[in-house]
Amino acid sequence: MQHSIREVGGGAEITIKGRLTFAEAHLFPKVLAELEKVGKAKWDILLSGLDVIDSTGMSLFVHIYDAANAAGTKVVIRGAAGPVREALDRAAFQTLFEFQ
């Protein structure tokens, strides 16, 4: 998993690329800590470069949801496609996040 975070208009844009699976889960607390330090207005999560996600990877998005909900932050998932989008749809993530 590769990621980058940048502040955008009082919020943040996070790009996640590669794989988000059990093997990468140990990296995610650092990502979430970085995300919580930037703007809280809105978090855009860009997934167009995410190739693989498993159930552990999807559970990490629940941590994002919890942190955003606690901070009153809107989260938008952008660019999820193919198997990644199918997995998120099967898990009914559209009930937690806005997809664009």
C-alpha positions in Angstrom: 0.0 0.0 0.0 1.2 3.4 -0.9 -0.5 6.5 0.3 -0.3 10.3 0.2 -2.3 12.9 2.1 -2.6 16.6 1.3 -4.7 19.3 2.7 -7.3 20.7 0.4 -9.6 23.6 1.3 -10.0 22.8 5.0 -10.2 19.1 4.3 -7.9 16.4 3.1 -7.3 14.3 0.0 -5.9 10.8 0.6 -4.7 8.7 -2.3 -4.3 4.9 -1.6 -2.6 2.8 -4.2 -1.6 -0.9 -4.6 -3.0 -3.4 -2.2 -5.0 -2.9 1.0 -5.1 -6.3 2.6 -4.2 -8.1 5.9 -0.5 -7.9 4.9 -0.7 -4.0 4.8 -3.0 -3.5 7.8 -0.1 -2.7 10.2 0.6 0.4 8.1 -2.9 1.8 8.5 -2.8 3.3 12.0 -0.1 5.7 10.7 -2.3 6.6 7.8 -5.3 7.3 10.0 -3.1 9.4 12.5 -1.8 11.5 9.6 -5.4 12.0 8.3 -6.7 13.1 11.6 -4.0 15.9 11.8 -5.2 17.6 8.6 -8.4 19.5 7.8 -11.7 18.1 9.0 -14.2 19.7 6.6 -14.1 16.8 4.2 -11.9 13.8 3.4 -11.7 12.7 -0.2 -10.4 9.2 -0.5 -9.0 8.5 -4.0 -9.0 4.8 -4.9 -8.4 4.8 -8.6 -4.9 3.3 -8.0 -6.1 0.6 -5.5 -5.9 -2.8 -7.2 -6.8 -5.2 -4.4 -8.8 -5.0 -1.2 -9.7 -7.8 1.1 -12.0 -8.0 4.2 -9.3 -6.7 6.4 -8.7 -3.8 4.1 -12.4 -3.0 4.1 -12.5 -3.1 7.9 -9.8 -0.4 7.9 -12.4 1.9 6.2 -14.6 1.4 9.2 -11.9 3.1 11.3 -12.0 6.0 8.8 -15.7 6.2 9.2 -15.5 6.2 13.0 -12.9 8.9 13.1 -14.8 11.0 10.6 -18.1 10.5 12.4 -16.5 11.6 15.7 -15.1 14.7 14.1 -18.1 15.6 12.0 -16.2 15.1 8.8 -17.8 14.1 5.5 -16.0 11.3 3.6 -16.2 10.8 -0.1 -14.7 7.8 -1.9 -13.7 8.5 -5.4 -12.5 6.4 -8.3 -13.1 2.9 -6.8 -13.5 0.6 -9.8 -13.5 -3.0 -10.8 -13.0 -5.6 -8.1 -12.4 -2.9 -5.5 -15.7 -1.2 -6.2 -17.5 -4.6 -6.3 -16.1 -5.6 -2.9 -17.1 -2.2 -1.4 -20.6 -2.5 -2.9 -21.0 -6.1 -1.6 -20.2 -4.8 1.9 -22.8 -2.0 1.5 -20.2 0.7 2.0 -22.5 3.1 0.2 -24.5 3.3 3.4 -21.4 4.7 5.2 -19.8 6.8 2.5 -20.7 8.9 -0.5 -19.2 7.4 -3.7 -18.3 9.5 -6.7 
